[in-house]
């Protein structure tokens, strides 16, 4: 009697060969560390660190030099007029705005 696992190995190996690896996250213009007056914020393509917490970014909407970052529970921020040296951080919840300068 043949064991079912003998047939599963070649099948699983064949499936693994068909799955494409995930693309690396896009390196957005806002990625880096920014001094926004009220604090220093650090962005990666997948996280936003406020100095006291790090939030995973769920989605990024890009419109020219403007970005909307979406987080859990509907929270979002906009990074507006992003250049090599500056951006404006805007809260979707409070409407607060901070002019930020790149520190790295």
Phi and psi restraints in degrees (range 20) as a CNS / XPLOR table:
assign (resid 1 and name C) (resid 2 and name N)
       (resid 2 and name CA) (resid 2 and name C) 1.0 -86.6 20.0 2
assign (resid 2 and name N) (resid 2 and name CA)
       (resid 2 and name C) (resid 3 and name N) 1.0 143.4 20.0 2
assign (resid 2 and name C) (resid 3 and name N)
       (resid 3 and name CA) (resid 3 and name C) 1.0 -87.1 20.0 2
assign (resid 3 and name N) (resid 3 and name CA)
       (resid 3 and name C) (resid 4 and name N) 1.0 137.6 20.0 2
assign (resid 3 and name C) (resid 4 and name N)
       (resid 4 and name CA) (resid 4 and name C) 1.0 -59.2 20.0 2
assign (resid 4 and name N) (resid 4 and name CA)
       (resid 4 and name C) (resid 5 and name N) 1.0 -29.0 20.0 2
assign (resid 4 and name C) (resid 5 and name N)
       (resid 5 and name CA) (resid 5 and name C) 1.0 -66.4 20.0 2
assign (resid 5 and name N) (resid 5 and name CA)
       (resid 5 and name C) (resid 6 and name N) 1.0 -23.7 20.0 2
assign (resid 5 and name C) (resid 6 and name N)
       (resid 6 and name CA) (resid 6 and name C) 1.0 -64.1 20.0 2
assign (resid 6 and name N) (resid 6 and name CA)
       (resid 6 and name C) (resid 7 and name N) 1.0 -33.6 20.0 2
assign (resid 6 and name C) (resid 7 and name N)
       (resid 7 and name CA) (resid 7 and name C) 1.0 -84.4 20.0 2
assign (resid 7 and name N) (resid 7 and name CA)
       (resid 7 and name C) (resid 8 and name N) 1.0 -24.4 20.0 2
assign (resid 7 and name C) (resid 8 and name N)
       (resid 8 and name CA) (resid 8 and name C) 1.0 -70.8 20.0 2
assign (resid 8 and name N) (resid 8 and name CA)
       (resid 8 and name C) (resid 9 and name N) 1.0 -35.6 20.0 2
assign (resid 8 and name C) (resid 9 and name N)
       (resid 9 and name CA) (resid 9 and name C) 1.0 -60.7 20.0 2
assign (resid 9 and name N) (resid 9 and name CA)
       (resid 9 and name C) (resid 10 and name N) 1.0 -51.9 20.0 2
assign (resid 9 and name C) (resid 10 and name N)
       (resid 10 and name CA) (resid 10 and name C) 1.0 -63.0 20.0 2
assign (resid 10 and name N) (resid 10 and name CA)
       (resid 10 and name C) (resid 11 and name N) 1.0 -36.2 20.0 2
assign (resid 10 and name C) (resid 11 and name N)
       (resid 11 and name CA) (resid 11 and name C) 1.0 -64.6 20.0 2
assign (resid 11 and name N) (resid 11 and name CA)
       (resid 11 and name C) (resid 12 and name N) 1.0 -46.3 20.0 2
assign (resid 11 and name C) (resid 12 and name N)
       (resid 12 and name CA) (resid 12 and name C) 1.0 -63.8 20.0 2
assign (resid 12 and name N) (resid 12 and name CA)
       (resid 12 and name C) (resid 13 and name N) 1.0 -41.0 20.0 2
assign (resid 12 and name C) (resid 13 and name N)
       (resid 13 and name CA) (resid 13 and name C) 1.0 -63.3 20.0 2
assign (resid 13 and name N) (resid 13 and name CA)
       (resid 13 and name C) (resid 14 and name N) 1.0 -38.8 20.0 2
assign (resid 13 and name C) (resid 14 and name N)
       (resid 14 and name CA) (resid 14 and name C) 1.0 -65.9 20.0 2
assign (resid 14 and name N) (resid 14 and name CA)
       (resid 14 and name C) (resid 15 and name N) 1.0 -39.6 20.0 2
assign (resid 14 and name C) (resid 15 and name N)
       (resid 15 and name CA) (resid 15 and name C) 1.0 -66.0 20.0 2
assign (resid 15 and name N) (resid 15 and name CA)
       (resid 15 and name C) (resid 16 and name N) 1.0 -40.7 20.0 2
assign (resid 15 and name C) (resid 16 and name N)
       (resid 16 and name CA) (resid 16 and name C) 1.0 -61.0 20.0 2
assign (resid 16 and name N) (resid 16 and name CA)
       (resid 16 and name C) (resid 17 and name N) 1.0 -33.0 20.0 2
assign (resid 16 and name C) (resid 17 and name N)
       (resid 17 and name CA) (resid 17 and name C) 1.0 -70.5 20.0 2
assign (resid 17 and name N) (resid 17 and name CA)
       (resid 17 and name C) (resid 18 and name N) 1.0 -21.3 20.0 2
assign (resid 17 and name C) (resid 18 and name N)
       (resid 18 and name CA) (resid 18 and name C) 1.0 -89.1 20.0 2
assign (resid 18 and name N) (resid 18 and name CA)
       (resid 18 and name C) (resid 19 and name N) 1.0 -14.1 20.0 2
assign (resid 18 and name C) (resid 19 and name N)
       (resid 19 and name CA) (resid 19 and name C) 1.0 -88.4 20.0 2
assign (resid 19 and name N) (resid 19 and name CA)
       (resid 19 and name C) (resid 20 and name N) 1.0 122.8 20.0 2
assign (resid 19 and name C) (resid 20 and name N)
       (resid 20 and name CA) (resid 20 and name C) 1.0 -76.4 20.0 2
assign (resid 20 and name N) (resid 20 and name CA)
       (resid 20 and name C) (resid 21 and name N) 1.0 142.2 20.0 2
assign (resid 20 and name C) (resid 21 and name N)
       (resid 21 and name CA) (resid 21 and name C) 1.0 -66.5 20.0 2
assign (resid 21 and name N) (resid 21 and name CA)
       (resid 21 and name C) (resid 22 and name N) 1.0 152.3 20.0 2
assign (resid 21 and name C) (resid 22 and name N)
       (resid 22 and name CA) (resid 22 and name C) 1.0 -66.8 20.0 2
assign (resid 22 and name N) (resid 22 and name CA)
       (resid 22 and name C) (resid 23 and name N) 1.0 141.2 20.0 2
assign (resid 22 and name C) (resid 23 and name N)
       (resid 23 and name CA) (resid 23 and name C) 1.0 -70.6 20.0 2
assign (resid 23 and name N) (resid 23 and name CA)
       (resid 23 and name C) (resid 24 and name N) 1.0 145.1 20.0 2
assign (resid 23 and name C) (resid 24 and name N)
       (resid 24 and name CA) (resid 24 and name C) 1.0 -66.9 20.0 2
assign (resid 24 and name N) (resid 24 and name CA)
       (resid 24 and name C) (resid 25 and name N) 1.0 152.5 20.0 2
assign (resid 24 and name C) (resid 25 and name N)
       (resid 25 and name CA) (resid 25 and name C) 1.0 -61.6 20.0 2
assign (resid 25 and name N) (resid 25 and name CA)
       (resid 25 and name C) (resid 26 and name N) 1.0 149.6 20.0 2
assign (resid 25 and name C) (resid 26 and name N)
       (resid 26 and name CA) (resid 26 and name C) 1.0 -68.0 20.0 2
assign (resid 26 and name N) (resid 26 and name CA)
       (resid 26 and name C) (resid 27 and name N) 1.0 141.9 20.0 2
assign (resid 26 and name C) (resid 27 and name N)
       (resid 27 and name CA) (resid 27 and name C) 1.0 -90.1 20.0 2
assign (resid 27 and name N) (resid 27 and name CA)
       (resid 27 and name C) (resid 28 and name N) 1.0 87.4 20.0 2
assign (resid 27 and name C) (resid 28 and name N)
       (resid 28 and name CA) (resid 28 and name C) 1.0 -68.8 20.0 2
assign (resid 28 and name N) (resid 28 and name CA)
       (resid 28 and name C) (resid 29 and name N) 1.0 157.8 20.0 2
assign (resid 28 and name C) (resid 29 and name N)
       (resid 29 and name CA) (resid 29 and name C) 1.0 -62.9 20.0 2
assign (resid 29 and name N) (resid 29 and name CA)
       (resid 29 and name C) (resid 30 and name N) 1.0 -23.7 20.0 2
assign (resid 29 and name C) (resid 30 and name N)
       (resid 30 and name CA) (resid 30 and name C) 1.0 -82.9 20.0 2
assign (resid 30 and name N) (resid 30 and name CA)
       (resid 30 and name C) (resid 31 and name N) 1.0 -7.9 20.0 2
assign (resid 30 and name C) (resid 31 and name N)
       (resid 31 and name CA) (resid 31 and name C) 1.0 -63.9 20.0 2
assign (resid 31 and name N) (resid 31 and name CA)
       (resid 31 and name C) (resid 32 and name N) 1.0 127.7 20.0 2
assign (resid 31 and name C) (resid 32 and name N)
       (resid 32 and name CA) (resid 32 and name C) 1.0 145.2 20.0 2
assign (resid 32 and name N) (resid 32 and name CA)
       (resid 32 and name C) (resid 33 and name N) 1.0 -166.3 20.0 2
assign (resid 32 and name C) (resid 33 and name N)
       (resid 33 and name CA) (resid 33 and name C) 1.0 -113.9 20.0 2
assign (resid 33 and name N) (resid 33 and name CA)
       (resid 33 and name C) (resid 34 and name N) 1.0 134.0 20.0 2
assign (resid 33 and name C) (resid 34 and name N)
       (resid 34 and name CA) (resid 34 and name C) 1.0 -130.5 20.0 2
assign (resid 34 and name N) (resid 34 and name CA)
       (resid 34 and name C) (resid 35 and name N) 1.0 133.2 20.0 2
assign (resid 34 and name C) (resid 35 and name N)
       (resid 35 and name CA) (resid 35 and name C) 1.0 -92.7 20.0 2
assign (resid 35 and name N) (resid 35 and name CA)
       (resid 35 and name C) (resid 36 and name N) 1.0 113.7 20.0 2
assign (resid 35 and name C) (resid 36 and name N)
       (resid 36 and name CA) (resid 36 and name C) 1.0 -108.4 20.0 2
assign (resid 36 and name N) (resid 36 and name CA)
       (resid 36 and name C) (resid 37 and name N) 1.0 19.9 20.0 2
assign (resid 36 and name C) (resid 37 and name N)
       (resid 37 and name CA) (resid 37 and name C) 1.0 82.7 20.0 2
assign (resid 37 and name N) (resid 37 and name CA)
       (resid 37 and name C) (resid 38 and name N) 1.0 -53.5 20.0 2
assign (resid 37 and name C) (resid 38 and name N)
       (resid 38 and name CA) (resid 38 and name C) 1.0 -84.9 20.0 2
assign (resid 38 and name N) (resid 38 and name CA)
       (resid 38 and name C) (resid 39 and name N) 1.0 -12.1 20.0 2
assign (resid 38 and name C) (resid 39 and name N)
       (resid 39 and name CA) (resid 39 and name C) 1.0 174.4 20.0 2
assign (resid 39 and name N) (resid 39 and name CA)
       (resid 39 and name C) (resid 40 and name N) 1.0 171.2 20.0 2
assign (resid 39 and name C) (resid 40 and name N)
       (resid 40 and name CA) (resid 40 and name C) 1.0 -106.1 20.0 2
assign (resid 40 and name N) (resid 40 and name CA)
       (resid 40 and name C) (resid 41 and name N) 1.0 121.7 20.0 2
assign (resid 40 and name C) (resid 41 and name N)
       (resid 41 and name CA) (resid 41 and name C) 1.0 -109.5 20.0 2
assign (resid 41 and name N) (resid 41 and name CA)
       (resid 41 and name C) (resid 42 and name N) 1.0 140.9 20.0 2
assign (resid 41 and name C) (resid 42 and name N)
       (resid 42 and name CA) (resid 42 and name C) 1.0 -121.6 20.0 2
assign (resid 42 and name N) (resid 42 and name CA)
       (resid 42 and name C) (resid 43 and name N) 1.0 130.0 20.0 2
assign (resid 42 and name C) (resid 43 and name N)
       (resid 43 and name CA) (resid 43 and name C) 1.0 -116.9 20.0 2
assign (resid 43 and name N) (resid 43 and name CA)
       (resid 43 and name C) (resid 44 and name N) 1.0 135.8 20.0 2
assign (resid 43 and name C) (resid 44 and name N)
       (resid 44 and name CA) (resid 44 and name C) 1.0 -113.9 20.0 2
assign (resid 44 and name N) (resid 44 and name CA)
       (resid 44 and name C) (resid 45 and name N) 1.0 177.0 20.0 2
assign (resid 44 and name C) (resid 45 and name N)
       (resid 45 and name CA) (resid 45 and name C) 1.0 -63.2 20.0 2
assign (resid 45 and name N) (resid 45 and name CA)
       (resid 45 and name C) (resid 46 and name N) 1.0 -17.8 20.0 2
assign (resid 45 and name C) (resid 46 and name N)
       (resid 46 and name CA) (resid 46 and name C) 1.0 -125.6 20.0 2
assign (resid 46 and name N) (resid 46 and name CA)
       (resid 46 and name C) (resid 47 and name N) 1.0 -3.0 20.0 2
assign (resid 46 and name C) (resid 47 and name N)
       (resid 47 and name CA) (resid 47 and name C) 1.0 -141.3 20.0 2
assign (resid 47 and name N) (resid 47 and name CA)
       (resid 47 and name C) (resid 48 and name N) 1.0 159.6 20.0 2
assign (resid 47 and name C) (resid 48 and name N)
       (resid 48 and name CA) (resid 48 and name C) 1.0 -131.0 20.0 2
assign (resid 48 and name N) (resid 48 and name CA)
       (resid 48 and name C) (resid 49 and name N) 1.0 115.9 20.0 2
assign (resid 48 and name C) (resid 49 and name N)
       (resid 49 and name CA) (resid 49 and name C) 1.0 -108.2 20.0 2
assign (resid 49 and name N) (resid 49 and name CA)
       (resid 49 and name C) (resid 50 and name N) 1.0 125.1 20.0 2
assign (resid 49 and name C) (resid 50 and name N)
       (resid 50 and name CA) (resid 50 and name C) 1.0 -95.2 20.0 2
assign (resid 50 and name N) (resid 50 and name CA)
       (resid 50 and name C) (resid 51 and name N) 1.0 -5.6 20.0 2
assign (resid 50 and name C) (resid 51 and name N)
       (resid 51 and name CA) (resid 51 and name C) 1.0 103.7 20.0 2
assign (resid 51 and name N) (resid 51 and name CA)
       (resid 51 and name C) (resid 52 and name N) 1.0 -30.0 20.0 2
assign (resid 51 and name C) (resid 52 and name N)
       (resid 52 and name CA) (resid 52 and name C) 1.0 -113.7 20.0 2
assign (resid 52 and name N) (resid 52 and name CA)
       (resid 52 and name C) (resid 53 and name N) 1.0 -19.1 20.0 2
assign (resid 52 and name C) (resid 53 and name N)
       (resid 53 and name CA) (resid 53 and name C) 1.0 -152.9 20.0 2
assign (resid 53 and name N) (resid 53 and name CA)
       (resid 53 and name C) (resid 54 and name N) 1.0 157.9 20.0 2
assign (resid 53 and name C) (resid 54 and name N)
       (resid 54 and name CA) (resid 54 and name C) 1.0 -119.5 20.0 2
assign (resid 54 and name N) (resid 54 and name CA)
       (resid 54 and name C) (resid 55 and name N) 1.0 122.9 20.0 2
assign (resid 54 and name C) (resid 55 and name N)
       (resid 55 and name CA) (resid 55 and name C) 1.0 -106.5 20.0 2
assign (resid 55 and name N) (resid 55 and name CA)
       (resid 55 and name C) (resid 56 and name N) 1.0 132.4 20.0 2
assign (resid 55 and name C) (resid 56 and name N)
       (resid 56 and name CA) (resid 56 and name C) 1.0 -73.1 20.0 2
assign (resid 56 and name N) (resid 56 and name CA)
       (resid 56 and name C) (resid 57 and name N) 1.0 134.1 20.0 2
assign (resid 56 and name C) (resid 57 and name N)
       (resid 57 and name CA) (resid 57 and name C) 1.0 -82.7 20.0 2
assign (resid 57 and name N) (resid 57 and name CA)
       (resid 57 and name C) (resid 58 and name N) 1.0 123.8 20.0 2
assign (resid 57 and name C) (resid 58 and name N)
       (resid 58 and name CA) (resid 58 and name C) 1.0 -85.5 20.0 2
assign (resid 58 and name N) (resid 58 and name CA)
       (resid 58 and name C) (resid 59 and name N) 1.0 -34.0 20.0 2
assign (resid 58 and name C) (resid 59 and name N)
       (resid 59 and name CA) (resid 59 and name C) 1.0 -158.5 20.0 2
assign (resid 59 and name N) (resid 59 and name CA)
       (resid 59 and name C) (resid 60 and name N) 1.0 153.3 20.0 2
assign (resid 59 and name C) (resid 60 and name N)
       (resid 60 and name CA) (resid 60 and name C) 1.0 -128.0 20.0 2
assign (resid 60 and name N) (resid 60 and name CA)
       (resid 60 and name C) (resid 61 and name N) 1.0 126.4 20.0 2
assign (resid 60 and name C) (resid 61 and name N)
       (resid 61 and name CA) (resid 61 and name C) 1.0 -105.8 20.0 2
assign (resid 61 and name N) (resid 61 and name CA)
       (resid 61 and name C) (resid 62 and name N) 1.0 125.2 20.0 2
assign (resid 61 and name C) (resid 62 and name N)
       (resid 62 and name CA) (resid 62 and name C) 1.0 -112.1 20.0 2
assign (resid 62 and name N) (resid 62 and name CA)
       (resid 62 and name C) (resid 63 and name N) 1.0 132.2 20.0 2
assign (resid 62 and name C) (resid 63 and name N)
       (resid 63 and name CA) (resid 63 and name C) 1.0 -139.0 20.0 2
assign (resid 63 and name N) (resid 63 and name CA)
       (resid 63 and name C) (resid 64 and name N) 1.0 90.6 20.0 2
assign (resid 63 and name C) (resid 64 and name N)
       (resid 64 and name CA) (resid 64 and name C) 1.0 65.6 20.0 2
assign (resid 64 and name N) (resid 64 and name CA)
       (resid 64 and name C) (resid 65 and name N) 1.0 -120.1 20.0 2
assign (resid 64 and name C) (resid 65 and name N)
       (resid 65 and name CA) (resid 65 and name C) 1.0 -94.5 20.0 2
assign (resid 65 and name N) (resid 65 and name CA)
       (resid 65 and name C) (resid 66 and name N) 1.0 11.0 20.0 2
assign (resid 65 and name C) (resid 66 and name N)
       (resid 66 and name CA) (resid 66 and name C) 1.0 -113.5 20.0 2
assign (resid 66 and name N) (resid 66 and name CA)
       (resid 66 and name C) (resid 67 and name N) 1.0 141.1 20.0 2
assign (resid 66 and name C) (resid 67 and name N)
       (resid 67 and name CA) (resid 67 and name C) 1.0 -133.6 20.0 2
assign (resid 67 and name N) (resid 67 and name CA)
       (resid 67 and name C) (resid 68 and name N) 1.0 140.3 20.0 2
assign (resid 67 and name C) (resid 68 and name N)
       (resid 68 and name CA) (resid 68 and name C) 1.0 -114.6 20.0 2
assign (resid 68 and name N) (resid 68 and name CA)
       (resid 68 and name C) (resid 69 and name N) 1.0 123.9 20.0 2
assign (resid 68 and name C) (resid 69 and name N)
       (resid 69 and name CA) (resid 69 and name C) 1.0 -102.9 20.0 2
assign (resid 69 and name N) (resid 69 and name CA)
       (resid 69 and name C) (resid 70 and name N) 1.0 127.7 20.0 2
assign (resid 69 and name C) (resid 70 and name N)
       (resid 70 and name CA) (resid 70 and name C) 1.0 -106.7 20.0 2
assign (resid 70 and name N) (resid 70 and name CA)
       (resid 70 and name C) (resid 71 and name N) 1.0 136.4 20.0 2
assign (resid 70 and name C) (resid 71 and name N)
       (resid 71 and name CA) (resid 71 and name C) 1.0 -125.5 20.0 2
assign (resid 71 and name N) (resid 71 and name CA)
       (resid 71 and name C) (resid 72 and name N) 1.0 -177.6 20.0 2
assign (resid 71 and name C) (resid 72 and name N)
       (resid 72 and name CA) (resid 72 and name C) 1.0 -61.5 20.0 2
assign (resid 72 and name N) (resid 72 and name CA)
       (resid 72 and name C) (resid 73 and name N) 1.0 156.5 20.0 2
assign (resid 72 and name C) (resid 73 and name N)
       (resid 73 and name CA) (resid 73 and name C) 1.0 59.8 20.0 2
assign (resid 73 and name N) (resid 73 and name CA)
       (resid 73 and name C) (resid 74 and name N) 1.0 24.5 20.0 2
assign (resid 73 and name C) (resid 74 and name N)
       (resid 74 and name CA) (resid 74 and name C) 1.0 79.6 20.0 2
assign (resid 74 and name N) (resid 74 and name CA)
       (resid 74 and name C) (resid 75 and name N) 1.0 -0.1 20.0 2
assign (resid 74 and name C) (resid 75 and name N)
       (resid 75 and name CA) (resid 75 and name C) 1.0 -66.1 20.0 2
assign (resid 75 and name N) (resid 75 and name CA)
       (resid 75 and name C) (resid 76 and name N) 1.0 140.8 20.0 2
assign (resid 75 and name C) (resid 76 and name N)
       (resid 76 and name CA) (resid 76 and name C) 1.0 -151.9 20.0 2
assign (resid 76 and name N) (resid 76 and name CA)
       (resid 76 and name C) (resid 77 and name N) 1.0 154.4 20.0 2
assign (resid 76 and name C) (resid 77 and name N)
       (resid 77 and name CA) (resid 77 and name C) 1.0 -132.2 20.0 2
assign (resid 77 and name N) (resid 77 and name CA)
       (resid 77 and name C) (resid 78 and name N) 1.0 157.1 20.0 2
assign (resid 77 and name C) (resid 78 and name N)
       (resid 78 and name CA) (resid 78 and name C) 1.0 -114.3 20.0 2
assign (resid 78 and name N) (resid 78 and name CA)
       (resid 78 and name C) (resid 79 and name N) 1.0 140.2 20.0 2
assign (resid 78 and name C) (resid 79 and name N)
       (resid 79 and name CA) (resid 79 and name C) 1.0 -115.2 20.0 2
assign (resid 79 and name N) (resid 79 and name CA)
       (resid 79 and name C) (resid 80 and name N) 1.0 109.8 20.0 2
assign (resid 79 and name C) (resid 80 and name N)
       (resid 80 and name CA) (resid 80 and name C) 1.0 -109.3 20.0 2
assign (resid 80 and name N) (resid 80 and name CA)
       (resid 80 and name C) (resid 81 and name N) 1.0 143.7 20.0 2
assign (resid 80 and name C) (resid 81 and name N)
       (resid 81 and name CA) (resid 81 and name C) 1.0 53.6 20.0 2
assign (resid 81 and name N) (resid 81 and name CA)
       (resid 81 and name C) (resid 82 and name N) 1.0 47.9 20.0 2
assign (resid 81 and name C) (resid 82 and name N)
       (resid 82 and name CA) (resid 82 and name C) 1.0 -70.1 20.0 2
assign (resid 82 and name N) (resid 82 and name CA)
       (resid 82 and name C) (resid 83 and name N) 1.0 125.3 20.0 2
assign (resid 82 and name C) (resid 83 and name N)
       (resid 83 and name CA) (resid 83 and name C) 1.0 -124.1 20.0 2
assign (resid 83 and name N) (resid 83 and name CA)
       (resid 83 and name C) (resid 84 and name N) 1.0 -177.9 20.0 2
assign (resid 83 and name C) (resid 84 and name N)
       (resid 84 and name CA) (resid 84 and name C) 1.0 -60.8 20.0 2
assign (resid 84 and name N) (resid 84 and name CA)
       (resid 84 and name C) (resid 85 and name N) 1.0 -33.0 20.0 2
assign (resid 84 and name C) (resid 85 and name N)
       (resid 85 and name CA) (resid 85 and name C) 1.0 -112.9 20.0 2
assign (resid 85 and name N) (resid 85 and name CA)
       (resid 85 and name C) (resid 86 and name N) 1.0 -8.3 20.0 2
assign (resid 85 and name C) (resid 86 and name N)
       (resid 86 and name CA) (resid 86 and name C) 1.0 -156.7 20.0 2
assign (resid 86 and name N) (resid 86 and name CA)
       (resid 86 and name C) (resid 87 and name N) 1.0 163.1 20.0 2
assign (resid 86 and name C) (resid 87 and name N)
       (resid 87 and name CA) (resid 87 and name C) 1.0 -159.3 20.0 2
assign (resid 87 and name N) (resid 87 and name CA)
       (resid 87 and name C) (resid 88 and name N) 1.0 164.1 20.0 2
assign (resid 87 and name C) (resid 88 and name N)
       (resid 88 and name CA) (resid 88 and name C) 1.0 -112.6 20.0 2
assign (resid 88 and name N) (resid 88 and name CA)
       (resid 88 and name C) (resid 89 and name N) 1.0 123.0 20.0 2
assign (resid 88 and name C) (resid 89 and name N)
       (resid 89 and name CA) (resid 89 and name C) 1.0 -92.2 20.0 2
assign (resid 89 and name N) (resid 89 and name CA)
       (resid 89 and name C) (resid 90 and name N) 1.0 127.1 20.0 2
assign (resid 89 and name C) (resid 90 and name N)
       (resid 90 and name CA) (resid 90 and name C) 1.0 -129.3 20.0 2
assign (resid 90 and name N) (resid 90 and name CA)
       (resid 90 and name C) (resid 91 and name N) 1.0 129.0 20.0 2
assign (resid 90 and name C) (resid 91 and name N)
       (resid 91 and name CA) (resid 91 and name C) 1.0 -82.6 20.0 2
assign (resid 91 and name N) (resid 91 and name CA)
       (resid 91 and name C) (resid 92 and name N) 1.0 130.9 20.0 2
assign (resid 91 and name C) (resid 92 and name N)
       (resid 92 and name CA) (resid 92 and name C) 1.0 -75.3 20.0 2
assign (resid 92 and name N) (resid 92 and name CA)
       (resid 92 and name C) (resid 93 and name N) 1.0 -19.5 20.0 2
assign (resid 92 and name C) (resid 93 and name N)
       (resid 93 and name CA) (resid 93 and name C) 1.0 -90.9 20.0 2
assign (resid 93 and name N) (resid 93 and name CA)
       (resid 93 and name C) (resid 94 and name N) 1.0 -47.7 20.0 2
assign (resid 93 and name C) (resid 94 and name N)
       (resid 94 and name CA) (resid 94 and name C) 1.0 -102.5 20.0 2
assign (resid 94 and name N) (resid 94 and name CA)
       (resid 94 and name C) (resid 95 and name N) 1.0 -20.4 20.0 2
assign (resid 94 and name C) (resid 95 and name N)
       (resid 95 and name CA) (resid 95 and name C) 1.0 83.7 20.0 2
assign (resid 95 and name N) (resid 95 and name CA)
       (resid 95 and name C) (resid 96 and name N) 1.0 0.4 20.0 2
assign (resid 95 and name C) (resid 96 and name N)
       (resid 96 and name CA) (resid 96 and name C) 1.0 -58.1 20.0 2
assign (resid 96 and name N) (resid 96 and name CA)
       (resid 96 and name C) (resid 97 and name N) 1.0 145.7 20.0 2
assign (resid 96 and name C) (resid 97 and name N)
       (resid 97 and name CA) (resid 97 and name C) 1.0 -132.6 20.0 2
assign (resid 97 and name N) (resid 97 and name CA)
       (resid 97 and name C) (resid 98 and name N) 1.0 136.8 20.0 2
assign (resid 97 and name C) (resid 98 and name N)
       (resid 98 and name CA) (resid 98 and name C) 1.0 -132.8 20.0 2
assign (resid 98 and name N) (resid 98 and name CA)
       (resid 98 and name C) (resid 99 and name N) 1.0 133.5 20.0 2
assign (resid 98 and name C) (resid 99 and name N)
       (resid 99 and name CA) (resid 99 and name C) 1.0 -84.5 20.0 2
assign (resid 99 and name N) (resid 99 and name CA)
       (resid 99 and name C) (resid 100 and name N) 1.0 126.6 20.0 2
assign (resid 99 and name C) (resid 100 and name N)
       (resid 100 and name CA) (resid 100 and name C) 1.0 -119.6 20.0 2
assign (resid 100 and name N) (resid 100 and name CA)
       (resid 100 and name C) (resid 101 and name N) 1.0 147.6 20.0 2
assign (resid 100 and name C) (resid 101 and name N)
       (resid 101 and name CA) (resid 101 and name C) 1.0 -122.1 20.0 2
assign (resid 101 and name N) (resid 101 and name CA)
       (resid 101 and name C) (resid 102 and name N) 1.0 143.4 20.0 2
assign (resid 101 and name C) (resid 102 and name N)
       (resid 102 and name CA) (resid 102 and name C) 1.0 -69.8 20.0 2
assign (resid 102 and name N) (resid 102 and name CA)
       (resid 102 and name C) (resid 103 and name N) 1.0 134.8 20.0 2
assign (resid 102 and name C) (resid 103 and name N)
       (resid 103 and name CA) (resid 103 and name C) 1.0 -110.2 20.0 2
assign (resid 103 and name N) (resid 103 and name CA)
       (resid 103 and name C) (resid 104 and name N) 1.0 -10.8 20.0 2
